[in-house]
């Protein structure tokens, strides 16, 4: 038999087997299946390889088994004693379903008696973190997706070392890809030499072998700091200067973080422990059983942690639930907007029913793919009545939602496919008119540095530009 014929037959068989795999994999929406089938059929050999490497959310069986063991071995979350400890009692019934959705993801019910303070800016956030580390007496727990060896990054290194030297147990984790430069630097060695407990989240090790065991681009995108089980931070801030020298032409990076105290800290501690025990050979469950610290008064809040080993579509479901719950006003800031169909429809539906719906995005995105794909959704949003604003004061990196002046969601999750399916994320949902007013005021500040996108402007885009944006959006399910 002719060699070319044999090769053709083998390729056709491989294509058919790959298509069967695409069609039978769970948790794959129809648009994604169609996109991958088109790639597999139209790009010989490369399409099959691309699907094997990138087509499935596979973190590796060994990692999944280890994470499941870690989570199942954790103690139950202790009750918050006293009046106001049950978060539901302080939440109007019309919002209960929002927090039940959050509970269905991470298992955390809303807890009361929390306080929070919105940080002024990126540098103020790092300075506040360092001040809290310098005041720590028992332990410091820290996770960053990106940790750079710049001014703020090295200030953090020095603060953790100072704490370790005075007897504070410091556990530091950074994503192995996002923080690869500092992990491979002398500063990481300096941390270990000083006695800091360090761990790499989702270690890549040998890239070729890693590809055989699971996707290399599944990352830990969380940003968490916990001090003595009393203080935690949540938001979009990485450990870096706002000038973000690795992508300086998009600077400054504009972020928002909230410093929390109260029982919500323990929920973030659980999230940290699940990551730490999965990648470091240390069980810290004892810290999850100590008495809860709670102020006398405070607001209810809930940690929502998502990731590829948790319930599928959890993060977009949270966004969609918030959009559907809005009755008066919905204000959103996100650097990356590449929604699935349900989420796009939910945002349009909010505007159609008369909710004042505003979306703030960067005018200049550090990802040209995401930037183009985002703009492909503009026209439908504008027709529905969504107001779109593009921020020109740097790269707006804040991920925030305020709803009807009472509900806030803040954290690390973007509104794109990576945060939906591929990244581990951490967010906090809270009910508090005062805290929400502070976040809303920050969002209003962002609006002062934007230009509004109009339907006339979008309609004036050239045919090549529209084709380009729509092509990028079509690749969303593949990317």
N, C-alpha and C positions, 0 to 999 in steps of 0.2 A: 504493500500500500504506500502511496506517495506520502513523503514526510509532511508536505504542506497540508495535505488532506487530514492526516492524523492530528496535526497541530490545530487545524480548524475545528475538528470534531471535539478535541479536548477543551478548546476554548468555549465552544458552544455549551458543552456539558457544565463547565465551570460557571458560565454565565447563568445557566438555568438553575444550578444549585444555589448560587448566590441570590438569585431572585426569590427562590423558595425561602431562603433564610430571611430575606428582607420582609417577605409577606407574612411570615409566621412568628417573627419576634414580637414579644408583648410590648405594650406602651409605645406604640409608634403611630402617630396620626397619619391619615391618608395622604396629606400633602408631602410629608416626609418620605413615606414609602414610594410615592410617585417620583419624587426628586432623586432618590437613590437608584431606583430602577433605570431612570433616564441616564444617570451617570454610568452605571454598570454596563448598560447596553451600548451607549454611544462612545465610550472611551475604552478601547480594547485593553485588556490586562490591567491598565492603571486604575480603571474604575473598580475592578474587583479588589485590588490591593487597597485602594482608598477606603472601601467599605470595611474590609477586614481591620484596618487600623483605626478608622474614625467613625464607622457607621453605628457602633453600639456603645452604650454607656456601660463599659466593663472596667471595673476597678481591680479585678483579680479575685479569684475565689478565696485565696488565702487571706487577703485583706478584709474581705466581707465577713469571713468566718471569725476573724479576730475582733472586728468591730462589734459583731453581734454578741460575742462572748463578753466583751467589755460592758456593753449597754445592759445586757441581762443580769450582770453581776452587780450593778449599781444599787444602792439602797433607795427606798422610796423617798420622795420629797417630803420633808417634815411639814406639819401644819404650822401656820403662822398664828401664834397664840394671841388672844385678846380681840376686842371689838375692832372691826375693820381689817382683820387679817384675811378673811375670805374676799378676794377681789371682786367677785360677782355682786356682793352686797353694795359696793360703791359704784357699780356700773349700771346706767339706765338699761332697762330690759330691752330697749330697741337696739342695743349694741351687743347683747349677749351672744348672738350668733357669730359675730366677728371673732370673739375670743374662743368660742367653741371650735371654730375653724382652726385657730392657732393651736389649741389643745390637741386636735386630731393629727397635727404634724409632729410635734416634739413631745407631747404628753404632759406639758406644763399647763396647769390652770393659772388664770390670772391671780396674782397675789397683791394685797393691799399694803399700805404703810410705806410707800417708796417716795423718795425725793429725787429731784434731778436739777441739773444746771447745764444749760447750753453753753458750750465753749465759744469764745469770741472769734477765734480763727485757728488756722493750723498750728502756728507757732505757739499760741496760747494753750492749745491742747497739749502739745508736747511738754511745755513748761509745767502745766498742771499735773500731767502724768508723772513727771520727774519729781515734783514736790511731794506727791503721794508716795512714790517709791522711797524717797528719802525719809519719809515719816513711817514707813512700814516697820512692824515689829515681829511679824510671824512669817508671812510668805508673800511672794509676788509671782503672779501667773500672767504670761503674756503670749499672745499669738498675733503675728502680722503676716499678711500675704506678701507685701513688699517692704523690705527693710534695707535702706540704702546706707552706705558708709559716707554720709554727708554730715552737715553740722548737727541736725536734729538726730540723725541715726546714731552718731557717735556719742552724743549727749546721753542717749538712752543706754548705750553700752556701758558708759562710765557709771550711770546711776545704778544699774543692776549690779555691777561689780561692787560699788560702795555698799549696797544693801547686803550682798553676800558676805562681805568682809566683817560686817557687824553682827553676823549670825542669822540673818534672814534667809530662808530657803527660797531661792529664785528658780523658777522653771520657765524656760524660754523656748518657744517654738516658732519656726518660720517656714513658710512654704518653700520646698526645695527648688522650685522653678522661679517663682516670683522674687525670692531673696537669694538667688544662687550666687550673686557677686559677693555679698557679705559672708555667706556660708563658706565660700571658698577663700576668704581673706584671712589675714592675720587677726582681725578683730574677733572672729568666731573662736579661733584658737585661744585668744586672750580670755574670752568668757569662760571657756572650759577650764583653762589653767587656774582661773580665780575661784573655781568651785561652783560655777553656775551650772545647773542642770539644763542641758540643751537637747533639742530634738528637731529633726527635719520632718515636716509634714509631707506625706506622699513622696518619699524619696525616689528619685529617678534611677540612681545607681547606673548600671550599664543601659544606655538608651535602647540598644537593639534587643537585649533580653527583656527589658521592661515592656516593649511593644508586644512581645509574645504573651505577656501575662496580663495585659490590660492597657487601656488608653493612657498615653503619657500626658495628655492635656487635661485630665481631670485634676483640679487643683483645690487647695484649701484657701479660700478667698476671705476668711474671717479676720476681723480685727477686734481683739478682746484684750483688756487689761483688768486684772483683779488684784486688789490690795487687801490682804488680811481677811478676806471674806466679807469685807465691809463696804468696799467701793468697787465699782466697775465702770467701764467706758463702753459705749456702743455708738457706731456711726461708720463713716466712710474713710476715716483717716488712716493712711499707712504711716509707717515710721520713716518719714522723709521730710525734707524741706519743701515748702510750697513751690519753690523754683524747679523741683523735680528734674534734676540735671540729665537723667537718662532720656527725657523727652522735653528738653528745655524750650523748644519752639512753641509748645502748647501751654507753657506756664503763664501764670501761677495755677497750680492745682487748687481748686476751691472746695473745701470739705466742711463737714459739720459733725461734731461729736457731742454726746450728752454724757455728763458724769452723774452716775446714779449711786444712791445709797438705799439700803433697805433689803427686803427679802428677794427682790429681783436679782441681787448679786449672786445668790445661791443658784439660781437657774443658769446664769452665765457660767458659774463654777462647774455645774454638771456638764455643760457644753464643752468647756475646756478639758475637764477630766476625760470625757469620751475621746477627745482627740489625743490627749497626752498618753493615756493608757493604751491607745492603739499603736503608738509609734515609739514610746519610751517604755523600758522594762521596769515600770514602777506603778504600784497601785496606790492611789491617793483617795480612796473612798472614805477614809477616816475623816477627811476634811468636809465631806458631804453630810456628816452626821452631827456636827457640832451645833449648839443652839443658834437659832437665827437671830440676827441683829435687825431690829425694826424700830424706826422712829415712832413717836406717839401718833403722828398724823402723816398722811401722805396719800399718793394716788395709786390706783391699781395698774399693774403692768404685767406683761407676759413676754418671755423669750420665745422666739420662733427660729429654730435652727433647721436648715434644709441641706440636702446634699444628695449625691447619686446613689447612696445606699439607704436613703429614706424614701418615704412615699413618693411615687412618681407624680409629677405635675403639682407638687405641694406649693411651690412659690408662686406660680402664676395663678393658682386658685386663691391664694391669699390676696393678691392684687385685685383679682376680679371681684372677690367678695366685698372688698372695700369700695370698689367703684360702684357696685350695685347698691351699696348701703347709703351712698351719699344722697342727701335730700336738698341741700342748699348750695354747698360749695365744695369743690375738690381742687386742690392745688398740689401739683406733682413736680418734683425735680429729679432728673436722672440723667446720667451721662450717655447711656446706651439704651435706645428704644428700638427693639426688634421683637415685637410681640407675636404670640401665636394668635390664631384667628379669634378664639374666644375672648382673649384679653382686649384685642382691638375693638371687638364688638361691644364689650362691656364699657369701655371708655366712651365710645360713640353713643351708647345708650344713655349714659349719664347726661351727656349734653343734650341729646334729643328730648329727654324728659324735663329739661329746664334747669338742670344743675349748672351753676357757673363753674365750668371745667377748664382749667388752665394747665398747660404742660410746658415746663422749662427745660430746654436741651442746650448743649453747647453749640455755638455757631461754628466752631472749628473742632472737629473730633480727632482724637489721636489715632482712631482707627478709621481709615477711609472706607473700609468695607461697611462698618456699622453706620458711619455718617451717611453714606449713600443709601443704604437699606432703610434707615430711619426716615429719610425724606420721601421714600416711596409710599409711606403711610399718611403723609400730610394731607393729601387732598380729601380723603374720606373723613379724616378727623375734622377738617375745616368745614366741610359740607354739613357735618352733624352739629357744628357749633362749638367744637373745642377750640379754645384760643391757644395758639402755639407761639412761644417766645424763644428766640435763640440768644443765649448769653454770650457776650463778647468780652467779658473781663477776665478771660483765662479759660481753663478747662473746668467747667462746672462738674465736680465729681460727687456732689452731695446726692444721696439717695434718700428722699424724704417724701412723705405724703401727709397732708393735713386734710381732715374731713369734717366739715360742718363746724369748725371752730372748737372741736372737742376731742377728736381722735388723732393720734399721731402714729405713724410707722416710720422708724428710722433704723438704718443698719447698713449692711454691706451689699445687699442684693440689688443688682441692676435689673432692668426690664428687658432682658435679652435671653437668647437660648442658652448661653453659658450658665447664667445664674439659675435658669429653669431646670437644667438637666445635668450640668457638668461640674459645677463648683459647690463646695461646702460654704454656706453663708450663715451669718447671724444677724438677727433683727430683733427689735423690741417694739411691741405694740402697746400703747398706753391710752388710757382715758384720763384726761385732765385739761380743762379749759385753759388754765394758766400756763402749763407747759406747752400745750398746743399753740397758745398765743405767741410764745417765744419763738417756736419753730416757724410759725406763720410769718412773724415779723422778719425773720432771716430770709424766708422765701421772697418776701416783698422787697428786701434789699437786692436780691438777685434780679428781680424784675426791673429795677432802676438801671441795670447794665445790659438790657436786652433790646432787641428790635422785634417787633411783632411780625410774624409771617402771615400774609394775607392770601386769600384764595386767588386774587388777581395775580399775585406774584408767582404762585405755584403754576397757574395756568399759562404763564408766560415762559415757562421753562421750555427749552428747545426739545425737539423729538429725540436727539441723541442722549440728552441728559435724562429724560424720562425713561428711555430704554435702559440706560446704564443703572439708574436707581432701582428699577423694577427687576432687572437681572440679578443685582446683588440681593434684593429681598427674596427672590425666588430660590437663591442658594442658601437662604437662612436655615431651612430644615436639614441641609447637608452639613453646614458649618457648625 
